[in-house]
Amino acid sequence: LAKTTQPISMDSYEGQEVNITCSHNNIATNDYITWYQQFPSQGPRFIIQGYKTKVTNEVASLFIPADRKSSTLSLPRVSLSDTAVYYCLVGYQGGKLIFGQGTELSVKP
Amino acid sequence: EPEVTQTPSHQVTQMGQEVILRCVPISNHLYFYWYRQILGQKVEFLVSFYNNEISEKSEIFDDQFSVERPDGSNFTLKIRSTKLEDSAMYFCASSPGQISGNTIYFGEGSWLTVV
């Protein structure tokens, strides 16, 4: 399973765009990149998943360069309710997702 | 939007007691999982389950733990003889498939406190 590295914490202000970059140098050919959001005392919530280039949904965008060794989660116009921990995960075997510490995003008014 | 549901949301139990945590996975999913998160720590994989069998388990998932799909909708985690260190948030999850690209969806969790 590919190891991921992402910033431990980020600060932002309401209305700003937030970009969280994750590096995954050892990503395998078949691996997808998945991002989850977790609020305190709640389960990880799926945000977005992609394999290459760009994926967009109603919540976020995911940018993946051609070499796929990194990915960037983009949250447009964050609000206070986007304060959470964001996890980047790459691939899984047997349903075994390996969660790191994630990025603790703090959105301030 | 389909979701994984878990009961109870919070349970307090005496050390040494048995606990059963229940989950209803998303209806058309075939793979089921339990994860746990001790307060302030990472989310950890416990076990995956498919076709009425455990397909993979972690070192944490020892003989104290068992999983079962007793009927067509429920998926349970049993913890025998609970210990203080079993206090954690337990998350059930499910997915339609088990290769990368199949999204794993998590429930809201069951908070277990062992006293």
Interface residues (C-beta under 8 A of the other chain):
Chain A: N30 D31 Y32 T34 Y36 Q38 S41 Q42 G43 P44 R45 F46 Q49 Y51 Y87 V90 G91 Y92 Q93 G94 G95 K96 L97 I98 F99 G100 Q101
Chain B: V4 Y31 Y33 Y35 K42 V43 E44 F45 S48 S55 E56 S58 M89 F91 A93 S95 Q98 I99 S100 G101 T103 I104 Y105 F106 G107 E108 G109 W111
